[in-house]
Amino acid sequence: MSADTHEEIEYRVSTLELFFDLVFVFTITQLTGKLADDTSPLGFAQIVIMLFVILWMYFGYVWLTNAVPPNTTLRRLLLMGGMGGFLVIALAVPNAFGTAGIAFGIGYLIVNLVHSGLFISAAGPGSAAAMARLAPFNLGSAGLVFVGGFLPSTWRAVAWTAAVVLMILSPYVNRRHGEFQIRSAHFVERHGLVVIVALGESIIAIGIGAAGLPINLQLVVASLLGLALVYQLWWCYFGREQDARAEHNLASMTPSDRARAALSAFGFAHAPILLGIVVVAVGVKKTIGHATEHLYFSGALALGGGAAIFLLGEIYFRWRLRIGSNTWRTAAVIAALATVPIGLWLAIAQLAALVLVFGVLLVVEGKRAV
């Protein structure tokens, strides 16, 4: 089978891949809980490091199943092995910079070894060769995460930060990543499902924030506002067939340009998109339980700043795939940050203000699209 023929074969996301995503639900839950417990700058920095480390290999598995469909027993078993590694990572997240650092490192090394081995052995010639050149960088970063798990927390942060730097630099040091074969329909759908998983955590945060509280008018209103905000995040990502346009524009590129666009638009852009959703979930969780009170600065910043981070990732995503104008989304970033002082006065008022900001954004974009 030629590389061109291999590239043209499209298929839908399999149920096994959806099952694989269940462990990512738990990972997002753990990261959200960890950040909710420690919203200090140090706590946020730790979440950013862990999320990027996890996403690098999680997205790596998206690239893997895009090139290697899980249609044999051996492939399915190996994917389950990778899923087990991700589960260990998720279990270690709450205390990854403490006593669970070793477990985090071991889980990450398992995930990496399964990914590289299956990719190189089962992908098409072009993708396998490209992965063989990328694998040393991935294994190097995994080695830093593994060794870092045995170090004191400060040096652990240094080692894991170095791993993140190596991940970011690796595609530019190894410029042959354009040889990866990208099936556009599957690739876009798979990343969209990851975003859905993260948005689901925001809805879970509403339930966790409301747990044990009396069902009164303020709780219902705050919960509905939280749901409306999550819906608006969904609309920003999926509305007006943005995913379909992303698929079309990605498919229209040359194979080399497609691989580079996939890396930047679905890798580097989706990291802030998912980080923003996690941070918003923390803000929503803190708001639900204190709707008629003021938020501390960290909680108000989680709401407004999380929304801004999400929008910044969206802006880069849309720019990289030439989906549409970002003028109003740039203005919405500023408006989202401007809601922070409102939260310092009244929590539910900031949540309502954010719903208004996104509502205006979506209405204006909708009218301009007509």
C-alpha positions, 0 to 999 in steps of 0.5 A, spaced: 500 500 500 502 506 498 503 512 502 498 516 498 493 510 499 494 509 506 493 517 507 486 517 504 483 511 508 478 515 513 475 511 519 471 514 525 473 514 532 472 507 535 468 505 541 475 503 544 478 510 543 472 512 547 473 507 552 480 510 552 478 517 554 474 515 560 481 515 564 482 522 561 476 524 564 479 522 571 485 525 569 481 532 568 477 531 575 484 530 579 487 536 576 481 540 577 481 538 584 488 539 585 487 546 583 481 547 587 485 545 593 491 550 591 490 556 587 496 559 589 501 561 583 505 555 585 499 550 585 497 553 578 504 552 576 504 545 578 498 544 574 500 547 568 507 543 568 503 536 569 497 538 564 502 539 559 506 533 560 500 529 560 497 532 554 503 531 550 503 523 551 495 523 550 495 527 544 500 522 542 495 517 543 491 521 538 496 521 533 497 513 534 490 511 533 490 516 527 495 512 524 494 505 527 487 503 528 486 499 534 483 493 530 487 487 532 487 484 539 494 485 540 493 493 539 487 493 543 491 490 549 497 494 548 492 500 548 489 498 555 496 497 557 497 505 555 490 506 559 493 503 565 499 507 565 495 513 564 490 511 570 497 511 575 498 518 572 491 520 574 492 517 581 498 520 582 496 527 580 494 530 587 500 528 590 505 528 584 510 533 587 510 529 594 510 522 595 506 520 589 512 523 584 515 516 583 508 513 581 507 519 576 514 518 573 513 510 572 506 511 569 509 516 564 514 511 562 509 506 561 505 510 557 511 512 553 514 506 551 507 503 549 506 509 545 513 509 541 513 501 540 506 500 537 507 506 533 513 504 530 511 497 529 504 498 526 504 504 523 505 505 515 512 506 513 512 514 513 509 515 520 513 509 523 519 512 520 517 519 523 516 516 529 522 513 530 526 519 529 521 523 534 521 517 539 528 519 542 526 525 544 519 523 547 523 517 551 528 523 553 522 527 556 519 521 559 526 519 562 526 526 565 519 525 568 521 518 571 528 521 574 524 527 577 519 523 581 525 520 585 528 528 586 526 533 592 520 537 590 524 543 587 528 539 583 522 535 581 519 541 578 526 543 574 526 536 571 519 536 569 519 543 566 526 541 562 521 535 560 516 540 557 521 544 554 524 538 550 517 536 548 516 543 545 523 543 542 523 536 539 518 538 533 523 543 531 529 540 532 526 534 528 523 537 522 521 530 519 514 530 522 511 532 516 512 525 514 506 523 519 500 521 515 494 525 518 487 522 517 483 529 517 476 527 519 478 522 525 483 527 527 478 533 528 473 528 531 478 525 536 480 532 539 473 534 539 471 529 543 477 530 548 474 537 549 467 534 550 471 530 556 474 536 559 467 540 558 464 535 562 468 536 568 466 543 568 459 540 569 461 535 574 464 541 578 457 544 578 455 538 582 461 538 586 460 545 588 453 544 590 454 538 594 450 538 601 447 545 600 440 546 600 436 547 593 434 554 593 433 560 588 440 562 589 443 555 588 439 554 582 440 560 578 448 559 580 448 552 577 444 554 571 449 560 570 454 555 570 451 551 565 450 556 560 457 558 561 459 551 559 455 551 553 458 557 551 465 554 551 462 548 547 459 553 542 465 557 541 469 551 539 463 547 535 458 552 533 457 554 526 460 548 524 467 550 526 470 543 527 467 541 520 471 547 517 477 545 521 476 538 518 476 541 511 481 546 511 486 541 514 484 536 509 485 541 503 493 542 505 499 538 503 501 532 507 507 536 510 503 542 511 497 538 514 502 535 519 505 541 521 498 544 522 496 538 526 501 539 531 500 547 532 493 547 531 491 541 535 497 540 540 499 547 542 493 551 541 489 545 545 493 545 551 491 552 553 484 550 550 484 545 555 487 548 561 482 554 560 476 549 561 480 546 567 481 553 570 474 555 569 471 549 572 475 551 578 472 558 578 465 555 577 466 550 583 468 555 588 462 560 585 456 555 586 458 554 594 459 562 595 454 565 590 452 571 594 458 572 597 465 575 594 470 571 591 477 571 593 482 574 588 484 566 586 477 564 585 475 570 581 481 570 577 480 562 575 473 564 572 475 570 568 482 568 567 480 561 565 475 564 560 481 568 557 486 562 557 480 558 553 479 564 548 487 565 547 487 557 545 481 558 540 484 564 537 491 561 535 487 554 533 482 558 528 488 563 526 492 556 524 487 553 520 484 559 517 477 558 520 475 566 521 476 572 524 479 573 531 477 580 532 471 579 537 474 573 540 480 578 542 476 583 545 472 578 549 479 576 552 480 583 555 472 583 557 473 576 561 479 579 565 475 585 566 470 581 570 475 579 575 473 585 580 466 583 579 467 577 583 471 580 588 464 584 590 459 578 588 461 571 585 454 570 582 455 577 578 461 575 575 458 568 573 453 572 570 457 577 567 462 572 563 455 569 561 454 576 558 461 577 555 460 570 551 453 571 549 455 578 546 461 574 542 457 569 540 451 573 537 456 578 534 460 573 530 453 569 528 451 576 525 457 577 522 457 570 519 450 571 516 
